[in-house]
Amino acid sequence: MTIANSTITIYATPWCGDCKRAMRVFNQHQIDVYYVNIEEDDEARRYVEQLNNGYQSVPTIVFPDGSIMVEPSPAALTQKIAALNS
């Protein structure tokens, strides 16, 4: 599966350092993502809480293959991108 024509959704907040790092990784790999600010979208916030046992853990990233990463390191995120592109 390649991610070129698929959507990655990142649930984030503008002030989150981990979110900014994740966005830098996506930008470095020239990957467009669907950014959802959970501070402005109550439904998205509830979804993130549901995925993370009641916590508003960001970034929560949902990939086209259905997998989810929460607060990944740049290295782990880069590895996931490579796996999706292979």
N, CA, C and O atoms as a Maestro MAE file, in Angstrom:
{
 s_m_m2io_version
 :::
 2.0.0
}

f_m_ct {
 s_m_title
 :::
 protein
 m_atom[344] {
  # First column is atom index #
  i_m_mmod_type
  r_m_x_coord
  r_m_y_coord
  r_m_z_coord
  i_m_residue_number
  s_m_chain_name
  s_m_pdb_residue_name
  s_m_pdb_atom_name
  i_m_atomic_number
  :::
  1 25 0.844 -1.173 0.000 1 A "MET " " N  " 7
  2 3 0.000 0.000 0.000 1 A "MET " " CA " 6
  3 2 0.888 1.235 0.000 1 A "MET " " C  " 6
  4 15 1.834 1.320 0.783 1 A "MET " " O  " 8
  5 25 0.598 2.167 -0.850 2 A "THR " " N  " 7
  6 3 1.308 3.437 -0.800 2 A "THR " " CA " 6
  7 2 0.363 4.494 -0.257 2 A "THR " " C  " 6
  8 15 -0.855 4.398 -0.408 2 A "THR " " O  " 8
  9 25 0.941 5.495 0.373 3 A "ILE " " N  " 7
  10 3 0.110 6.514 0.989 3 A "ILE " " CA " 6
  11 2 -0.062 7.741 0.115 3 A "ILE " " C  " 6
  12 15 -0.674 8.721 0.541 3 A "ILE " " O  " 8
  13 25 0.459 7.707 -1.083 4 A "ALA " " N  " 7
  14 3 0.391 8.868 -1.960 4 A "ALA " " CA " 6
  15 2 -1.041 9.339 -2.185 4 A "ALA " " C  " 6
  16 15 -1.295 10.544 -2.190 4 A "ALA " " O  " 8
  17 25 -1.968 8.430 -2.369 5 A "ASN " " N  " 7
  18 3 -3.346 8.803 -2.654 5 A "ASN " " CA " 6
  19 2 -4.299 8.478 -1.510 5 A "ASN " " C  " 6
  20 15 -5.513 8.431 -1.708 5 A "ASN " " O  " 8
  21 25 -3.765 8.257 -0.333 6 A "SER " " N  " 7
  22 3 -4.582 7.912 0.824 6 A "SER " " CA " 6
  23 2 -4.473 9.023 1.858 6 A "SER " " C  " 6
  24 15 -3.547 9.833 1.835 6 A "SER " " O  " 8
  25 25 -5.432 9.038 2.752 7 A "THR " " N  " 7
  26 3 -5.463 10.100 3.744 7 A "THR " " CA " 6
  27 2 -4.970 9.619 5.097 7 A "THR " " C  " 6
  28 15 -5.401 8.584 5.607 7 A "THR " " O  " 8
  29 25 -4.067 10.386 5.661 8 A "ILE " " N  " 7
  30 3 -3.630 10.199 7.032 8 A "ILE " " CA " 6
  31 2 -4.288 11.316 7.830 8 A "ILE " " C  " 6
  32 15 -4.244 12.480 7.432 8 A "ILE " " O  " 8
  33 25 -4.892 10.965 8.944 9 A "THR " " N  " 7
  34 3 -5.522 11.963 9.801 9 A "THR " " CA " 6
  35 2 -4.712 12.107 11.074 9 A "THR " " C  " 6
  36 15 -4.397 11.122 11.742 9 A "THR " " O  " 8
  37 25 -4.376 13.351 11.404 10 A "ILE " " N  " 7
  38 3 -3.670 13.626 12.653 10 A "ILE " " CA " 6
  39 2 -4.581 14.461 13.542 10 A "ILE " " C  " 6
  40 15 -5.011 15.554 13.176 10 A "ILE " " O  " 8
  41 25 -4.860 13.917 14.712 11 A "TYR " " N  " 7
  42 3 -5.633 14.623 15.724 11 A "TYR " " CA " 6
  43 2 -4.612 15.296 16.630 11 A "TYR " " C  " 6
  44 15 -3.752 14.630 17.208 11 A "TYR " " O  " 8
  45 25 -4.709 16.616 16.755 12 A "ALA " " N  " 7
  46 3 -3.641 17.367 17.396 12 A "ALA " " CA " 6
  47 2 -4.172 18.632 18.053 12 A "ALA " " C  " 6
  48 15 -5.368 18.922 18.021 12 A "ALA " " O  " 8
  49 25 -3.243 19.379 18.651 13 A "THR " " N  " 7
  50 3 -3.514 20.726 19.144 13 A "THR " " CA " 6
  51 2 -2.376 21.618 18.653 13 A "THR " " C  " 6
  52 15 -1.262 21.139 18.444 13 A "THR " " O  " 8
  53 25 -2.644 22.905 18.466 14 A "PRO " " N  " 7
  54 3 -1.615 23.793 17.927 14 A "PRO " " CA " 6
  55 2 -0.407 23.982 18.845 14 A "PRO " " C  " 6
  56 15 0.687 24.273 18.362 14 A "PRO " " O  " 8
  57 25 -0.581 23.826 20.140 15 A "TRP " " N  " 7
  58 3 0.499 24.074 21.099 15 A "TRP " " CA " 6
  59 2 1.342 22.840 21.414 15 A "TRP " " C  " 6
  60 15 2.346 22.947 22.118 15 A "TRP " " O  " 8
  61 25 0.958 21.690 20.913 16 A "CYS " " N  " 7
  62 3 1.596 20.410 21.250 16 A "CYS " " CA " 6
  63 2 2.931 20.235 20.517 16 A "CYS " " C  " 6
  64 15 2.976 20.244 19.287 16 A "CYS " " O  " 8
  65 25 4.009 20.077 21.277 17 A "GLY " " N  " 7
  66 3 5.335 19.885 20.692 17 A "GLY " " CA " 6
  67 2 5.445 18.592 19.897 17 A "GLY " " C  " 6
  68 15 6.049 18.575 18.825 17 A "GLY " " O  " 8
  69 25 4.864 17.500 20.416 18 A "ASP " " N  " 7
  70 3 4.897 16.227 19.691 18 A "ASP " " CA " 6
  71 2 4.130 16.333 18.370 18 A "ASP " " C  " 6
  72 15 4.515 15.728 17.370 18 A "ASP " " O  " 8
  73 25 3.041 17.109 18.378 19 A "CYS " " N  " 7
  74 3 2.255 17.308 17.154 19 A "CYS " " CA " 6
  75 2 3.076 18.054 16.112 19 A "CYS " " C  " 6
  76 15 3.060 17.710 14.931 19 A "CYS " " O  " 8
  77 25 3.788 19.070 16.558 20 A "LYS " " N  " 7
  78 3 4.636 19.848 15.641 20 A "LYS " " CA " 6
  79 2 5.734 18.970 15.055 20 A "LYS " " C  " 6
  80 15 6.047 19.072 13.869 20 A "LYS " " O  " 8
  81 25 6.320 18.107 15.886 21 A "ARG " " N  " 7
  82 3 7.361 17.191 15.387 21 A "ARG " " CA " 6
  83 2 6.785 16.225 14.355 21 A "ARG " " C  " 6
  84 15 7.413 15.965 13.329 21 A "ARG " " O  " 8
  85 25 5.602 15.697 14.622 22 A "ALA " " N  " 7
  86 3 4.967 14.782 13.667 22 A "ALA " " CA " 6
  87 2 4.696 15.502 12.350 22 A "ALA " " C  " 6
  88 15 4.932 14.945 11.278 22 A "ALA " " O  " 8
  89 25 4.208 16.722 12.422 23 A "MET " " N  " 7
  90 3 3.932 17.479 11.198 23 A "MET " " CA " 6
  91 2 5.221 17.747 10.421 23 A "MET " " C  " 6
  92 15 5.215 17.740 9.190 23 A "MET " " O  " 8
  93 25 6.322 17.982 11.133 24 A "ARG " " N  " 7
  94 3 7.616 18.177 10.442 24 A "ARG " " CA " 6
  95 2 8.008 16.914 9.680 24 A "ARG " " C  " 6
  96 15 8.497 16.997 8.554 24 A "ARG " " O  " 8
  97 25 7.798 15.751 10.285 25 A "VAL " " N  " 7
  98 3 8.120 14.487 9.610 25 A "VAL " " CA " 6
  99 2 7.269 14.350 8.348 25 A "VAL " " C  " 6
  100 15 7.789 14.014 7.284 25 A "VAL " " O  " 8
  101 25 5.975 14.606 8.460 26 A "PHE " " N  " 7
  102 3 5.114 14.522 7.276 26 A "PHE " " CA " 6
  103 2 5.561 15.508 6.205 26 A "PHE " " C  " 6
  104 15 5.598 15.168 5.023 26 A "PHE " " O  " 8
  105 25 5.898 16.721 6.611 27 A "ASN " " N  " 7
  106 3 6.353 17.724 5.642 27 A "ASN " " CA " 6
  107 2 7.666 17.310 4.982 27 A "ASN " " C  " 6
  108 15 7.837 17.501 3.778 27 A "ASN " " O  " 8
  109 25 8.592 16.749 5.751 28 A "GLN " " N  " 7
  110 3 9.866 16.296 5.198 28 A "GLN " " CA " 6
  111 2 9.662 15.216 4.137 28 A "GLN " " C  " 6
  112 15 10.428 15.119 3.178 28 A "GLN " " O  " 8
  113 25 8.625 14.413 4.323 29 A "HIS " " N  " 7
  114 3 8.326 13.339 3.370 29 A "HIS " " CA " 6
  115 2 7.286 13.765 2.334 29 A "HIS " " C  " 6
  116 15 6.812 12.952 1.540 29 A "HIS " " O  " 8
  117 25 6.943 15.047 2.355 30 A "GLN " " N  " 7
  118 3 5.985 15.637 1.416 30 A "GLN " " CA " 6
  119 2 4.661 14.878 1.411 30 A "GLN " " C  " 6
  120 15 4.115 14.543 0.360 30 A "GLN " " O  " 8
  121 25 4.164 14.617 2.615 31 A "ILE " " N  " 7
  122 3 2.901 13.903 2.771 31 A "ILE " " CA " 6
  123 2 1.868 14.874 3.317 31 A "ILE " " C  " 6
  124 15 2.050 15.469 4.379 31 A "ILE " " O  " 8
  125 25 0.798 15.019 2.583 32 A "ASP " " N  " 7
  126 3 -0.318 15.832 3.048 32 A "ASP " " CA " 6
  127 2 -1.133 15.014 4.038 32 A "ASP " " C  " 6
  128 15 -1.384 13.828 3.826 32 A "ASP " " O  " 8
  129 25 -1.536 15.656 5.108 33 A "VAL " " N  " 7
  130 3 -2.357 14.989 6.114 33 A "VAL " " CA " 6
  131 2 -3.602 15.822 6.377 33 A "VAL " " C  " 6
  132 15 -3.637 17.021 6.103 33 A "VAL " " O  " 8
  133 25 -4.608 15.172 6.905 34 A "TYR " " N  " 7
  134 3 -5.821 15.857 7.334 34 A "TYR " " CA " 6
  135 2 -5.625 16.177 8.806 34 A "TYR " " C  " 6
  136 15 -5.604 15.278 9.646 34 A "TYR " " O  " 8
  137 25 -5.480 17.469 9.121 35 A "TYR " " N  " 7
  138 3 -5.190 17.939 10.471 35 A "TYR " " CA " 6
  139 2 -6.495 18.284 11.171 35 A "TYR " " C  " 6
  140 15 -7.292 19.065 10.651 35 A "TYR " " O  " 8
  141 25 -6.717 17.706 12.346 36 A "VAL " " N  " 7
  142 3 -7.919 17.981 13.114 36 A "VAL " " CA " 6
  143 2 -7.493 18.510 14.485 36 A "VAL " " C  " 6
  144 15 -6.833 17.814 15.256 36 A "VAL " " O  " 8
  145 25 -7.881 19.743 14.769 37 A "ASN " " N  " 7
  146 3 -7.584 20.363 16.059 37 A "ASN " " CA " 6
  147 2 -8.665 19.931 17.048 37 A "ASN " " C  " 6
  148 15 -9.819 20.342 16.928 37 A "ASN " " O  " 8
  149 25 -8.291 19.101 18.024 38 A "ILE " " N  " 7
  150 3 -9.293 18.572 18.950 38 A "ILE " " CA " 6
  151 2 -9.804 19.633 19.918 38 A "ILE " " C  " 6
  152 15 -10.793 19.404 20.615 38 A "ILE " " O  " 8
  153 25 -9.153 20.774 19.973 39 A "GLU " " N  " 7
  154 3 -9.659 21.858 20.815 39 A "GLU " " CA " 6
  155 2 -10.832 22.581 20.155 39 A "GLU " " C  " 6
  156 15 -11.588 23.288 20.823 39 A "GLU " " O  " 8
  157 25 -10.977 22.403 18.857 40 A "GLU " " N  " 7
  158 3 -12.044 23.073 18.108 40 A "GLU " " CA " 6
  159 2 -13.119 22.115 17.613 40 A "GLU " " C  " 6
  160 15 -14.133 22.552 17.070 40 A "GLU " " O  " 8
  161 25 -12.910 20.815 17.794 41 A "ASP " " N  " 7
  162 3 -13.832 19.813 17.273 41 A "ASP " " CA " 6
  163 2 -14.163 18.829 18.396 41 A "ASP " " C  " 6
  164 15 -13.377 17.930 18.695 41 A "ASP " " O  " 8
  165 25 -15.331 19.007 19.011 42 A "ASP " " N  " 7
  166 3 -15.715 18.167 20.147 42 A "ASP " " CA " 6
  167 2 -15.845 16.693 19.778 42 A "ASP " " C  " 6
  168 15 -15.476 15.818 20.560 42 A "ASP " " O  " 8
  169 25 -16.364 16.425 18.597 43 A "GLU " " N  " 7
  170 3 -16.502 15.031 18.162 43 A "GLU " " CA " 6
  171 2 -15.129 14.379 18.023 43 A "GLU " " C  " 6
  172 15 -14.941 13.228 18.419 43 A "GLU " " O  " 8
  173 25 -14.180 15.108 17.466 44 A "ALA " " N  " 7
  174 3 -12.818 14.590 17.317 44 A "ALA " " CA " 6
  175 2 -12.168 14.377 18.683 44 A "ALA " " C  " 6
  176 15 -11.468 13.386 18.891 44 A "ALA " " O  " 8
  177 25 -12.398 15.302 19.609 45 A "ARG " " N  " 7
  178 3 -11.842 15.157 20.958 45 A "ARG " " CA " 6
  179 2 -12.383 13.893 21.614 45 A "ARG " " C  " 6
  180 15 -11.628 13.137 22.225 45 A "ARG " " O  " 8
  181 25 -13.694 13.661 21.489 46 A "ARG " " N  " 7
  182 3 -14.288 12.449 22.070 46 A "ARG " " CA " 6
  183 2 -13.709 11.186 21.417 46 A "ARG " " C  " 6
  184 15 -13.473 10.186 22.095 46 A "ARG " " O  " 8
  185 25 -13.484 11.236 20.102 47 A "TYR " " N  " 7
  186 3 -12.901 10.097 19.391 47 A "TYR " " CA " 6
  187 2 -11.501 9.793 19.931 47 A "TYR " " C  " 6
  188 15 -11.167 8.636 20.187 47 A "TYR " " O  " 8
  189 25 -10.691 10.830 20.100 48 A "VAL " " N  " 7
  190 3 -9.339 10.651 20.639 48 A "VAL " " CA " 6
  191 2 -9.401 10.077 22.056 48 A "VAL " " C  " 6
  192 15 -8.627 9.186 22.405 48 A "VAL " " O  " 8
  193 25 -10.310 10.582 22.855 49 A "GLU " " N  " 7
  194 3 -10.473 10.050 24.212 49 A "GLU " " CA " 6
  195 2 -10.889 8.573 24.180 49 A "GLU " " C  " 6
  196 15 -10.422 7.774 24.991 49 A "GLU " " O  " 8
  197 25 -11.759 8.225 23.248 50 A "GLN " " N  " 7
  198 3 -12.204 6.835 23.112 50 A "GLN " " CA " 6
  199 2 -11.019 5.934 22.750 50 A "GLN " " C  " 6
  200 15 -10.874 4.845 23.304 50 A "GLN " " O  " 8
  201 25 -10.185 6.383 21.832 51 A "LEU " " N  " 7
  202 3 -9.030 5.590 21.406 51 A "LEU " " CA " 6
  203 2 -7.978 5.452 22.500 51 A "LEU " " C  " 6
  204 15 -7.244 4.465 22.545 51 A "LEU " " O  " 8
  205 25 -7.911 6.453 23.386 52 A "ASN " " N  " 7
  206 3 -6.820 6.527 24.362 52 A "ASN " " CA " 6
  207 2 -7.299 6.404 25.815 52 A "ASN " " C  " 6
  208 15 -6.769 7.061 26.711 52 A "ASN " " O  " 8
  209 25 -8.301 5.560 26.029 53 A "ASN " " N  " 7
  210 3 -8.776 5.253 27.387 53 A "ASN " " CA " 6
  211 2 -9.106 6.498 28.201 53 A "ASN " " C  " 6
  212 15 -8.771 6.588 29.382 53 A "ASN " " O  " 8
  213 25 -9.767 7.459 27.555 54 A "GLY " " N  " 7
  214 3 -10.207 8.661 28.251 54 A "GLY " " CA " 6
  215 2 -9.233 9.821 28.211 54 A "GLY " " C  " 6
  216 15 -9.553 10.915 28.676 54 A "GLY " " O  " 8
  217 25 -8.060 9.599 27.668 55 A "TYR " " N  " 7
  218 3 -7.045 10.656 27.613 55 A "TYR " " CA " 6
  219 2 -7.093 11.383 26.276 55 A "TYR " " C  " 6
  220 15 -7.412 10.795 25.243 55 A "TYR " " O  " 8
  221 25 -6.773 12.667 26.316 56 A "GLN " " N  " 7
  222 3 -6.681 13.473 25.094 56 A "GLN " " CA " 6
  223 2 -5.235 13.447 24.595 56 A "GLN " " C  " 6
  224 15 -4.605 14.496 24.466 56 A "GLN " " O  " 8
  225 25 -4.718 12.270 24.321 57 A "SER " " N  " 7
  226 3 -3.328 12.101 23.898 57 A "SER " " CA " 6
  227 2 -3.166 12.529 22.449 57 A "SER " " C  " 6
  228 15 -3.820 12.006 21.546 57 A "SER " " O  " 8
  229 25 -2.279 13.490 22.253 58 A "VAL " " N  " 7
  230 3 -2.001 13.980 20.905 58 A "VAL " " CA " 6
  231 2 -0.501 14.034 20.683 58 A "VAL " " C  " 6
  232 15 0.255 14.280 21.624 58 A "VAL " " O  " 8
  233 25 -0.059 13.808 19.456 59 A "PRO " " N  " 7
  234 3 -0.904 13.482 18.323 59 A "PRO " " CA " 6
  235 2 -1.382 12.033 18.365 59 A "PRO " " C  " 6
  236 15 -0.658 11.123 18.768 59 A "PRO " " O  " 8
  237 25 -2.609 11.860 17.938 60 A "THR " " N  " 7
  238 3 -3.145 10.540 17.623 60 A "THR " " CA " 6
  239 2 -3.274 10.522 16.111 60 A "THR " " C  " 6
  240 15 -3.988 11.340 15.530 60 A "THR " " O  " 8
  241 25 -2.585 9.591 15.480 61 A "ILE " " N  " 7
  242 3 -2.505 9.556 14.020 61 A "ILE " " CA " 6
  243 2 -3.154 8.284 13.513 61 A "ILE " " C  " 6
  244 15 -2.808 7.181 13.937 61 A "ILE " " O  " 8
  245 25 -4.104 8.450 12.598 62 A "VAL " " N  " 7
  246 3 -4.816 7.316 12.008 62 A "VAL " " CA " 6
  247 2 -4.366 7.177 10.560 62 A "VAL " " C  " 6
  248 15 -4.455 8.122 9.776 62 A "VAL " " O  " 8
  249 25 -3.885 5.990 10.216 63 A "PHE " " N  " 7
  250 3 -3.328 5.731 8.891 63 A "PHE " " CA " 6
  251 2 -4.348 5.033 7.994 63 A "PHE " " C  " 6
  252 15 -5.317 4.451 8.481 63 A "PHE " " O  " 8
  253 25 -4.124 5.095 6.677 64 A "PRO " " N  " 7
  254 3 -5.061 4.481 5.730 64 A "PRO " " CA " 6
  255 2 -5.243 2.976 5.924 64 A "PRO " " C  " 6
  256 15 -6.273 2.423 5.540 64 A "PRO " " O  " 8
  257 25 -4.254 2.313 6.513 65 A "ASP " " N  " 7
  258 3 -4.372 0.867 6.732 65 A "ASP " " CA " 6
  259 2 -5.149 0.540 8.007 65 A "ASP " " C  " 6
  260 15 -5.290 -0.627 8.373 65 A "ASP " " O  " 8
  261 25 -5.659 1.590 8.690 66 A "GLY " " N  " 7
  262 3 -6.428 1.393 9.902 66 A "GLY " " CA " 6
  263 2 -5.602 1.402 11.175 66 A "GLY " " C  " 6
  264 15 -6.160 1.380 12.272 66 A "GLY " " O  " 8
  265 25 -4.288 1.434 11.049 67 A "SER " " N  " 7
  266 3 -3.446 1.457 12.241 67 A "SER " " CA " 6
  267 2 -3.428 2.855 12.846 67 A "SER " " C  " 6
  268 15 -3.735 3.848 12.187 67 A "SER " " O  " 8
  269 25 -3.056 2.897 14.121 68 A "ILE " " N  " 7
  270 3 -3.053 4.146 14.868 68 A "ILE " " CA " 6
  271 2 -1.732 4.251 15.625 68 A "ILE " " C  " 6
  272 15 -1.250 3.277 16.204 68 A "ILE " " O  " 8
  273 25 -1.162 5.451 15.608 69 A "MET " " N  " 7
  274 3 0.018 5.737 16.424 69 A "MET " " CA " 6
  275 2 -0.329 6.911 17.335 69 A "MET " " C  " 6
  276 15 -0.959 7.879 16.910 69 A "MET " " O  " 8
  277 25 0.091 6.807 18.591 70 A "VAL " " N  " 7
  278 3 -0.142 7.866 19.562 70 A "VAL " " CA " 6
  279 2 1.202 8.357 20.073 70 A "VAL " " C  " 6
  280 15 2.008 7.582 20.588 70 A "VAL " " O  " 8
  281 25 1.431 9.648 19.922 71 A "GLU " " N  " 7
  282 3 2.667 10.285 20.370 71 A "GLU " " CA " 6
  283 2 3.911 9.548 19.866 71 A "GLU " " C  " 6
  284 15 4.808 9.253 20.656 71 A "GLU " " O  " 8
  285 25 3.982 9.248 18.567 72 A "PRO " " N  " 7
  286 3 5.152 8.508 18.076 72 A "PRO " " CA " 6
  287 2 6.391 9.384 18.035 72 A "PRO " " C  " 6
  288 15 6.307 10.603 17.880 72 A "PRO " " O  " 8
  289 25 7.532 8.746 18.176 73 A "SER " " N  " 7
  290 3 8.794 9.465 17.987 73 A "SER " " CA " 6
  291 2 8.956 9.730 16.497 73 A "SER " " C  " 6
  292 15 8.336 9.049 15.680 73 A "SER " " O  " 8
  293 25 9.782 10.712 16.128 74 A "PRO " " N  " 7
  294 3 10.034 10.947 14.700 74 A "PRO " " CA " 6
  295 2 10.555 9.693 13.987 74 A "PRO " " C  " 6
  296 15 10.191 9.429 12.841 74 A "PRO " " O  " 8
  297 25 11.409 8.924 14.672 75 A "ALA " " N  " 7
  298 3 11.958 7.706 14.050 75 A "ALA " " CA " 6
  299 2 10.860 6.671 13.811 75 A "ALA " " C  " 6
  300 15 10.818 6.049 12.749 75 A "ALA " " O  " 8
  301 25 9.981 6.483 14.779 76 A "ALA " " N  " 7
  302 3 8.892 5.506 14.616 76 A "ALA " " CA " 6
  303 2 7.934 5.947 13.517 76 A "ALA " " C  " 6
  304 15 7.449 5.120 12.746 76 A "ALA " " O  " 8
  305 25 7.662 7.239 13.444 77 A "LEU " " N  " 7
  306 3 6.768 7.746 12.410 77 A "LEU " " CA " 6
  307 2 7.391 7.602 11.032 77 A "LEU " " C  " 6
  308 15 6.707 7.241 10.074 77 A "LEU " " O  " 8
  309 25 8.674 7.879 10.926 78 A "THR " " N  " 7
  310 3 9.383 7.728 9.656 78 A "THR " " CA " 6
  311 2 9.367 6.266 9.221 78 A "THR " " C  " 6
  312 15 9.188 5.972 8.039 78 A "THR " " O  " 8
  313 25 9.552 5.354 10.162 79 A "GLN " " N  " 7
  314 3 9.517 3.923 9.853 79 A "GLN " " CA " 6
  315 2 8.131 3.506 9.362 79 A "GLN " " C  " 6
  316 15 8.018 2.710 8.430 79 A "GLN " " O  " 8
  317 25 7.080 4.036 9.980 80 A "LYS " " N  " 7
  318 3 5.708 3.720 9.560 80 A "LYS " " CA " 6
  319 2 5.452 4.232 8.155 80 A "LYS " " C  " 6
  320 15 4.852 3.529 7.342 80 A "LYS " " O  " 8
  321 25 5.896 5.443 7.857 81 A "ILE " " N  " 7
  322 3 5.733 6.007 6.512 81 A "ILE " " CA " 6
  323 2 6.438 5.134 5.491 81 A "ILE " " C  " 6
  324 15 5.888 4.863 4.424 81 A "ILE " " O  " 8
  325 25 7.642 4.692 5.802 82 A "ALA " " N  " 7
  326 3 8.384 3.834 4.881 82 A "ALA " " CA " 6
  327 2 7.655 2.522 4.660 82 A "ALA " " C  " 6
  328 15 7.604 2.023 3.536 82 A "ALA " " O  " 8
  329 25 7.092 1.959 5.717 83 A "ALA " " N  " 7
  330 3 6.370 0.678 5.600 83 A "ALA " " CA " 6
  331 2 5.130 0.852 4.723 83 A "ALA " " C  " 6
  332 15 4.815 -0.032 3.927 83 A "ALA " " O  " 8
  333 25 4.434 1.959 4.855 84 A "LEU " " N  " 7
  334 3 3.244 2.184 4.063 84 A "LEU " " CA " 6
  335 2 3.581 2.428 2.585 84 A "LEU " " C  " 6
  336 15 2.776 2.144 1.698 84 A "LEU " " O  " 8
  337 25 4.761 2.949 2.343 85 A "ASN " " N  " 7
  338 3 5.177 3.247 0.979 85 A "ASN " " CA " 6
  339 2 5.827 2.056 0.280 85 A "ASN " " C  " 6
  340 15 6.131 2.128 -0.911 85 A "ASN " " O  " 8
  341 25 6.039 0.967 1.007 86 A "SER " " N  " 7
  342 3 6.714 -0.185 0.372 86 A "SER " " CA " 6
  343 2 5.729 -1.119 -0.287 86 A "SER " " C  " 6
  344 15 6.128 -2.131 -0.863 86 A "SER " " O  " 8
  :::
 }
 m_bond[343] {
  # First column is bond index #
  i_m_from
  i_m_to
  i_m_order
  :::
  1 1 2 1
  2 2 3 1
  3 3 4 2
  4 3 5 1
  5 5 6 1
  6 6 7 1
  7 7 8 2
  8 7 9 1
  9 9 10 1
  10 10 11 1
  11 11 12 2
  12 11 13 1
  13 13 14 1
  14 14 15 1
  15 15 16 2
  16 15 17 1
  17 17 18 1
  18 18 19 1
  19 19 20 2
  20 19 21 1
  21 21 22 1
  22 22 23 1
  23 23 24 2
  24 23 25 1
  25 25 26 1
  26 26 27 1
  27 27 28 2
  28 27 29 1
  29 29 30 1
  30 30 31 1
  31 31 32 2
  32 31 33 1
  33 33 34 1
  34 34 35 1
  35 35 36 2
  36 35 37 1
  37 37 38 1
  38 38 39 1
  39 39 40 2
  40 39 41 1
  41 41 42 1
  42 42 43 1
  43 43 44 2
  44 43 45 1
  45 45 46 1
  46 46 47 1
  47 47 48 2
  48 47 49 1
  49 49 50 1
  50 50 51 1
  51 51 52 2
  52 51 53 1
  53 53 54 1
  54 54 55 1
  55 55 56 2
  56 55 57 1
  57 57 58 1
  58 58 59 1
  59 59 60 2
  60 59 61 1
  61 61 62 1
  62 62 63 1
  63 63 64 2
  64 63 65 1
  65 65 66 1
  66 66 67 1
  67 67 68 2
  68 67 69 1
  69 69 70 1
  70 70 71 1
  71 71 72 2
  72 71 73 1
  73 73 74 1
  74 74 75 1
  75 75 76 2
  76 75 77 1
  77 77 78 1
  78 78 79 1
  79 79 80 2
  80 79 81 1
  81 81 82 1
  82 82 83 1
  83 83 84 2
  84 83 85 1
  85 85 86 1
  86 86 87 1
  87 87 88 2
  88 87 89 1
  89 89 90 1
  90 90 91 1
  91 91 92 2
  92 91 93 1
  93 93 94 1
  94 94 95 1
  95 95 96 2
  96 95 97 1
  97 97 98 1
  98 98 99 1
  99 99 100 2
  100 99 101 1
  101 101 102 1
  102 102 103 1
  103 103 104 2
  104 103 105 1
  105 105 106 1
  106 106 107 1
  107 107 108 2
  108 107 109 1
  109 109 110 1
  110 110 111 1
  111 111 112 2
  112 111 113 1
  113 113 114 1
  114 114 115 1
  115 115 116 2
  116 115 117 1
  117 117 118 1
  118 118 119 1
  119 119 120 2
  120 119 121 1
  121 121 122 1
  122 122 123 1
  123 123 124 2
  124 123 125 1
  125 125 126 1
  126 126 127 1
  127 127 128 2
  128 127 129 1
  129 129 130 1
  130 130 131 1
  131 131 132 2
  132 131 133 1
  133 133 134 1
  134 134 135 1
  135 135 136 2
  136 135 137 1
  137 137 138 1
  138 138 139 1
  139 139 140 2
  140 139 141 1
  141 141 142 1
  142 142 143 1
  143 143 144 2
  144 143 145 1
  145 145 146 1
  146 146 147 1
  147 147 148 2
  148 147 149 1
  149 149 150 1
  150 150 151 1
  151 151 152 2
  152 151 153 1
  153 153 154 1
  154 154 155 1
  155 155 156 2
  156 155 157 1
  157 157 158 1
  158 158 159 1
  159 159 160 2
  160 159 161 1
  161 161 162 1
  162 162 163 1
  163 163 164 2
  164 163 165 1
  165 165 166 1
  166 166 167 1
  167 167 168 2
  168 167 169 1
  169 169 170 1
  170 170 171 1
  171 171 172 2
  172 171 173 1
  173 173 174 1
  174 174 175 1
  175 175 176 2
  176 175 177 1
  177 177 178 1
  178 178 179 1
  179 179 180 2
  180 179 181 1
  181 181 182 1
  182 182 183 1
  183 183 184 2
  184 183 185 1
  185 185 186 1
  186 186 187 1
  187 187 188 2
  188 187 189 1
  189 189 190 1
  190 190 191 1
  191 191 192 2
  192 191 193 1
  193 193 194 1
  194 194 195 1
  195 195 196 2
  196 195 197 1
  197 197 198 1
  198 198 199 1
  199 199 200 2
  200 199 201 1
  201 201 202 1
  202 202 203 1
  203 203 204 2
  204 203 205 1
  205 205 206 1
  206 206 207 1
  207 207 208 2
  208 207 209 1
  209 209 210 1
  210 210 211 1
  211 211 212 2
  212 211 213 1
  213 213 214 1
  214 214 215 1
  215 215 216 2
  216 215 217 1
  217 217 218 1
  218 218 219 1
  219 219 220 2
  220 219 221 1
  221 221 222 1
  222 222 223 1
  223 223 224 2
  224 223 225 1
  225 225 226 1
  226 226 227 1
  227 227 228 2
  228 227 229 1
  229 229 230 1
  230 230 231 1
  231 231 232 2
  232 231 233 1
  233 233 234 1
  234 234 235 1
  235 235 236 2
  236 235 237 1
  237 237 238 1
  238 238 239 1
  239 239 240 2
  240 239 241 1
  241 241 242 1
  242 242 243 1
  243 243 244 2
  244 243 245 1
  245 245 246 1
  246 246 247 1
  247 247 248 2
  248 247 249 1
  249 249 250 1
  250 250 251 1
  251 251 252 2
  252 251 253 1
  253 253 254 1
  254 254 255 1
  255 255 256 2
  256 255 257 1
  257 257 258 1
  258 258 259 1
  259 259 260 2
  260 259 261 1
  261 261 262 1
  262 262 263 1
  263 263 264 2
  264 263 265 1
  265 265 266 1
  266 266 267 1
  267 267 268 2
  268 267 269 1
  269 269 270 1
  270 270 271 1
  271 271 272 2
  272 271 273 1
  273 273 274 1
  274 274 275 1
  275 275 276 2
  276 275 277 1
  277 277 278 1
  278 278 279 1
  279 279 280 2
  280 279 281 1
  281 281 282 1
  282 282 283 1
  283 283 284 2
  284 283 285 1
  285 285 286 1
  286 286 287 1
  287 287 288 2
  288 287 289 1
  289 289 290 1
  290 290 291 1
  291 291 292 2
  292 291 293 1
  293 293 294 1
  294 294 295 1
  295 295 296 2
  296 295 297 1
  297 297 298 1
  298 298 299 1
  299 299 300 2
  300 299 301 1
  301 301 302 1
  302 302 303 1
  303 303 304 2
  304 303 305 1
  305 305 306 1
  306 306 307 1
  307 307 308 2
  308 307 309 1
  309 309 310 1
  310 310 311 1
  311 311 312 2
  312 311 313 1
  313 313 314 1
  314 314 315 1
  315 315 316 2
  316 315 317 1
  317 317 318 1
  318 318 319 1
  319 319 320 2
  320 319 321 1
  321 321 322 1
  322 322 323 1
  323 323 324 2
  324 323 325 1
  325 325 326 1
  326 326 327 1
  327 327 328 2
  328 327 329 1
  329 329 330 1
  330 330 331 1
  331 331 332 2
  332 331 333 1
  333 333 334 1
  334 334 335 1
  335 335 336 2
  336 335 337 1
  337 337 338 1
  338 338 339 1
  339 339 340 2
  340 339 341 1
  341 341 342 1
  342 342 343 1
  343 343 344 2
  :::
 }
}
